[in-house]
Amino acid sequence: MTEKELRKAKKADLIEMLYYLRTEIDELKAENDMLRAKVIVLSDGIPDTKEKQDV
């Protein structure tokens, strides 16, 4: 959407766009948190290279 179209948009349309964008952000944040948790769980099984060097 161009800046000109945004300026002409009605307040209700802008609020609706913000609602859907916020919903999308919340869903992506939840997915990101889930993936980070999976990475932590999976990386616990991999020896840390720093620990290897100290041994």
Phi and psi in degrees as a GROMACS rama.xvg file:
@    title "Ramachandran Plot"
@    xaxis  label "Phi"
@    yaxis  label "Psi"
@TYPE xy
-79.8896  165.086  THR-2
-61.3746  -38.2976  GLU-3
-62.7911  -42.4241  LYS-4
-65.6725  -37.2794  GLU-5
-63.4925  -41.4316  LEU-6
-64.7746  -32.3668  ARG-7
-84.8964  -13.7908  LYS-8
-66.3248  147.066  ALA-9
-77.5021  156.209  LYS-10
-56.8627  -42.6819  LYS-11
-61.6389  -38.8467  ALA-12
-65.7956  -40.564  ASP-13
-66.0972  -40.677  LEU-14
-63.8198  -40.856  ILE-15
-63.3496  -41.7581  GLU-16
-62.2176  -44.2231  MET-17
-61.9467  -39.7438  LEU-18
-60.2993  -49.5741  TYR-19
-66.9373  -36.4044  TYR-20
-66.1491  -40.3499  LEU-21
-64.0457  -41.3686  ARG-22
-61.5679  -43.7138  THR-23
-63.6558  -42.053  GLU-24
-61.1861  -44.3749  ILE-25
-62.6381  -42.0532  ASP-26
-64.2404  -42.2985  GLU-27
-67.5345  -36.403  LEU-28
-65.2688  -42.0529  LYS-29
-63.3485  -42.2907  ALA-30
-64.0077  -41.8509  GLU-31
-62.0299  -44.5094  ASN-32
-61.464  -41.7135  ASP-33
-63.3169  -44.1116  MET-34
-66.5191  -38.0685  LEU-35
-62.1998  -41.0326  ARG-36
-63.5036  -40.6259  ALA-37
-63.4819  -40.8923  LYS-38
-62.8377  -41.4091  VAL-39
-63.1039  -45.3411  ILE-40
-62.5096  -45.9389  VAL-41
-68.8825  -35.1801  LEU-42
-75.0146  -17.4914  SER-43
-64.7804  -25.8943  ASP-44
-83.5861  -9.24724  GLY-45
-101.272  125.221  ILE-46
-62.5346  138.809  PRO-47
-72.8613  134.119  ASP-48
-64.9818  -31.1329  THR-49
-65.0494  -41.3022  LYS-50
-64.9929  -36.3822  GLU-51
-62.4144  -41.1941  LYS-52
-68.3645  -33.1218  GLN-53
-72.041  -23.6957  ASP-54
